[in-house]
Amino acid sequence: MRNPYKYLILRKTNEINQQLFFLEYKRKIKVYDDSKTLEQMIFSIQDRRAAKYVTKKVWHYWWGYGLEWIKYKIKHIDLLWYPRIYLSREPYLPDKTFGDALWKALNGTNASFRLGKSDEEIARLIAEKYNVEFVGATQIPAH
């Protein structure tokens, strides 16, 4: 059985660590949809006494490799990036399919997609199987 509060806990923990990062470095940081942007921001901090670490949990799937999460650590502050896909109800996303969004998320960039004629519950189950957060159209957080 999976923890239904997993992503809520991760989100709140990241918010607390973002506040700690601001208090320590006087720079506002946000866990972006693109993991590379977050990595560049972490490594742009000029602090000789701060050790910077990146830990990536990578799974080997039948089609290749995919990220489960990336943990960025600077001093005592941990920021966690995890893959996320957004369901969009916009009619003008003809080329953004569920498979494309899932592939992008597992490669380090969260993406939105249009469901089309597919079943939302099946898409949720597939996303859960790959440890990707499925954000419905009514749950999209403000960035």
C-alpha positions in Angstrom: 0.0 0.0 0.0 1.3 3.4 -0.9 1.3 6.4 1.3 -1.4 8.8 0.1 0.4 11.8 1.7 3.8 11.1 0.1 3.8 14.0 -2.2 2.2 16.4 0.2 4.9 15.6 2.8 7.6 16.1 0.1 6.2 19.4 -0.9 5.9 20.7 2.6 9.5 19.6 3.4 10.8 21.3 0.3 8.9 24.5 1.4 10.6 24.4 4.8 14.0 23.8 3.2 13.5 26.7 0.8 12.9 29.0 3.7 16.1 27.7 5.4 18.0 28.3 2.1 16.7 31.9 2.0 17.7 32.5 5.7 21.2 31.1 5.0 22.0 32.7 1.6 19.5 35.5 1.3 18.4 34.1 -2.1 15.0 32.8 -2.9 15.1 29.3 -4.4 12.3 27.3 -5.8 12.1 23.6 -6.8 11.5 24.1 -10.5 10.0 21.8 -13.0 13.4 21.5 -14.7 16.0 19.7 -12.5 18.9 21.3 -14.4 17.8 24.8 -13.5 17.7 23.9 -9.8 21.1 22.2 -10.1 22.7 25.3 -11.7 21.2 27.5 -9.0 22.6 25.3 -6.2 26.1 25.2 -7.7 26.2 28.9 -8.4 26.3 29.6 -4.6 29.7 30.9 -3.7 30.3 29.5 -0.2 33.7 27.9 0.4 32.5 26.3 3.7 29.5 24.6 2.1 29.7 21.1 0.7 27.4 20.6 -2.2 26.1 17.2 -3.1 23.8 15.8 -5.7 22.3 12.3 -5.2 20.2 10.8 -8.0 18.1 7.7 -7.6 17.9 6.1 -11.1 15.8 3.1 -12.0 16.5 0.8 -15.0 13.3 0.2 -16.9 12.7 -2.0 -20.0 13.1 1.0 -22.2 16.1 2.7 -20.5 16.8 4.7 -17.4 14.5 7.0 -15.4 14.9 9.3 -12.4 12.9 8.6 -9.3 14.3 11.7 -7.4 17.2 14.0 -7.2 18.4 15.3 -3.8 20.4 18.5 -3.7 22.3 19.1 -0.5 24.1 22.2 0.5 25.3 22.4 4.1 22.4 21.1 6.2 19.7 22.0 3.6 18.2 19.2 1.5 16.1 20.1 -1.6 14.3 17.2 -3.3 13.3 17.2 -7.0 10.9 14.5 -8.0 9.2 13.8 -11.4 5.7 15.3 -11.9 3.3 15.4 -14.8 0.4 17.8 -15.1 -2.9 17.0 -16.7 -4.1 19.9 -18.9 -7.6 20.5 -20.1 -6.4 23.0 -22.8 -7.6 22.0 -26.3 -4.4 23.4 -27.9 -1.9 20.8 -26.8 -2.1 18.3 -29.7 1.5 17.1 -29.6 1.8 16.7 -25.8 0.7 13.1 -25.0 0.9 11.2 -21.7 3.8 9.2 -23.0 5.8 12.3 -23.9 5.1 13.9 -20.6 6.1 10.7 -18.7 9.3 10.3 -20.6 10.3 14.0 -20.0 9.5 13.7 -16.3 11.6 10.6 -16.0 14.5 12.4 -17.7 14.5 15.5 -15.5 11.9 17.9 -16.8 8.3 18.0 -15.5 5.7 18.4 -18.3 2.0 18.8 -19.0 0.0 16.7 -21.3 -3.5 16.5 -22.8 -5.3 13.2 -22.0 -7.4 13.1 -25.2 -9.6 10.0 -25.3 -7.6 8.0 -22.8 -8.8 7.1 -19.3 -7.5 9.3 -16.5 -7.4 6.5 -14.0 -5.2 4.3 -16.2 -2.8 7.3 -16.6 -2.7 7.7 -12.8 -1.9 4.0 -12.3 0.9 4.1 -14.9 2.4 7.3 -13.3 2.2 5.6 -9.9 4.0 2.6 -11.3 6.9 4.8 -12.4 6.9 6.9 -9.1 5.8 10.0 -10.9 3.4 12.4 -9.2 0.2 12.8 -11.3 -1.3 16.3 -10.9 -4.8 16.6 -12.1 -6.2 19.7 -13.8 -7.8 20.9 -10.6 -4.7 20.3 -8.4 -2.1 22.3 -10.4 -0.1 24.4 -7.9 0.7 28.0 -8.5 4.3 28.6 -9.6 
